Amino acid sequence: MKVSKILVSQPRPAVLEKSPFFEFSSKHELEIDYKPLIRVVGVSLKEFRAQRTEILEHSTMIFSSRTTIDSFFRICEEARITVPETMKYICNTEAVALYLQKYIVYRKRKISFADGTFNSLLELIVKHKDEKFILALTEPFKPELPETLLKLKLKVSPVVFARTVAADMSDLKPENYDIIALYSPSDVKALAENYDVDKLPVVATFGEATLRAAIDAGLRVKASAPSPEAPSMVKALDIYCSKMEEGVDIEDAQIHEDLEKEEFIRAQQSKLQKKTRTRTRKTQ
């Protein structure tokens, strides 16, 4: 059975010909529609204040998205909070770090960034272990990072600066597609809450949290990324389409525990404990 039409829950690429989906769609002679199932909005000043966090009592902001940066500086303006020049910023990617230029003068000694992976971001935060952090979150969020930072006994305040809400899906007809590509647990939630799960087509997921959410919602997941054989959504869909064309029976995707990540967290705990013991001996 050949796949003829796919829905990707992302905005349409600005330059379609430069998108990896363009070559993929040409290769398999199929049609791709783009439609975000969610949108992200900043929290109000009232919602921020309800979380009872004093920005000026912290020394470092941790950002993972442009939306949380916009929301943070908007809230500071509305609350008449002057962000001190001594404030430091840790970002999950260089692109997010560069976005700070919209609000502050970019100085390398104040801004640092990871490579987009959990381990890289965690290691960067641990290097600044003596700071008092605000972890800027978008709800719903994966509890993994805030729980890990608390486990490492770092001074961190998780604060929701943005929320994910469902987009208008009144014109969406899932039955018109052979497979739907989902990129976040919020995509899964939006789809499952607006349509009969039993009547939905199979889905492809990106990220462990999305895969877990899809399985919990009762969706049939036939492609998943990232993985050694499929580092991207495009590759996962490419493999799926090729197997469908060959008539291969495709099993549902399964969740695999990341043992390397657990070992990395334990290593960071051990590193912090050693540094604490060293400081204690020096002060005696």
Stockholm file with secondary structure:
# STOCKHOLM 1.0

chainA/1-284         MKVSKILVSQPRPAVLEKSPFFEFSSKHELEIDYKPLIRVVGVSLKEFRAQRTEILEHSTMIFSSRTTIDSFFRICEEARITVPETMKYICNTEAVALYLQKYIVYRKRKISFADGTFNSLLELIVKHKDEKFILALTEPFKPELPETLLKLKLKVSPVVFARTVAADMSDLKPENYDIIALYSPSDVKALAENYDVDKLPVVATFGEATLRAAIDAGLRVKASAPSPEAPSMVKALDIYCSKMEEGVDIEDAQIHEDLEKEEFIRAQQSKLQKKTRTRTRKTQ
#=GR chainA/1-284 SS CCCCEEEESSCCCSSGGGSHHHHHHHHHTCEEEECCSEEEEECCHHHHHTTCCCGGGCSEEEESCHHHHHHHHHHHHHTTCCCCTTCEEEESSHHHHHHGGGTSCCCTTTEEECCSSHHHHHHHHHHTTTSCEEEEEEESCCTHHHHHHHHTTCCEEEEEEEEEEECCCTTCCGGGCSEEEECSHHHHHHHHHHSCGGGSCEEEEESHHHHHHHHHHTCCEEEEESSSSCSSHHHHHHHHHHHHHHTCCCCCCCCCCCHHHHHHHHHHHHHHHHHHHHHHHHHC
#=GC SS_cons         CCCCEEEESSCCCSSGGGSHHHHHHHHHTCEEEECCSEEEEECCHHHHHTTCCCGGGCSEEEESCHHHHHHHHHHHHHTTCCCCTTCEEEESSHHHHHHGGGTSCCCTTTEEECCSSHHHHHHHHHHTTTSCEEEEEEESCCTHHHHHHHHTTCCEEEEEEEEEEECCCTTCCGGGCSEEEECSHHHHHHHHHHSCGGGSCEEEEESHHHHHHHHHHTCCEEEEESSSSCSSHHHHHHHHHHHHHHTCCCCCCCCCCCHHHHHHHHHHHHHHHHHHHHHHHHHC
//
